[in-house]
Amino acid sequence: MPDYEAAIGRSVKGMRIGIPKEYRVDGMAAEIEKLWEQGIAWLKAAGAEIVEISLPHTKYALPAYYIVAPAEASSNLARYDGVRYGLREPGRDIIGMYENTRARGFGKEVRRRVMIGTYVLSAGYYDAYYLRAQRVRTLIKCDFEEVFARGVQAILTPATPTAAFGIGEKGGVDPIEMYLNDVFTVTVNMAGLPGLAVPAGLSSEGLPLGLQLIGRPFDEETLFSLGEANGGAHPPGGWPPTRRRGGGGEGKAPAGPRRRSSAGGPTPSGGNSPADRRWGGGRDATGHQRANASGQGAVAPASASRPGST
């Protein structure tokens, strides 16, 4: 097992860091663009070499991910029927027990994903949706492999296209509004690569902003070194106090480099209900935060993720 703690503080001088041009998307907040440039400046100051790269299939990552991930959720969650283990809600007959158990045990977002996944895996649509999304996933993986083969050791991108938002502010009516915040992170999961989200600043409203570092397969050590070298871990002058949105008062400043999460992505269960927790936590139950054995379609767990196989 690599000594990840020893990697923190290691020199990054001479490392080649890629900046993907496809990540400059329309509608990205100006403060995110400015933060990205600041992150580039921090790494340059630490001795890293900055190179522009291209990941041409990035634009297909988000729709492909939201086919693959619900398909896996649908398949993985089929076992939670109240028969063998977990929550059981009585019904008039066995079908009623199935329906009541899954209706109470899954939150709104989980049910949405199960329905989407079941649809794309059905006999008439498997080739048109799921199989095609898996082909796109392979193309995305190949984009990263080509970049790393040219000597790039890591990639720096924003973590999200906007600042952090309050609970319940997005996705209440249109879930796609929430899904769009995953646009910069889903490529990592589709390609089976390690990623690290680093708190790098605050918005004009005092809300957290982050940068993302993407590494080569099984090269988390480089990410920890870069995360420490990136000025976002401890900006000059320290972190100013944050403000709670809509509540007043001061909160704690962000911590140092944080391990990869969905960085503001959708909460799959629509809120962890007691029933979700009885099944081991609504967030984990969907597979949204816990990658499966192949690394496909799941947002990385609460650690620098391991690459999966194709």
Order of alpha helices (4+ residues) and beta strands (2+ residues): alpha-beta-alpha-beta-alpha-alpha-alpha-alpha-beta-alpha-alpha-beta-beta-alpha-beta-beta-beta-alpha-alpha
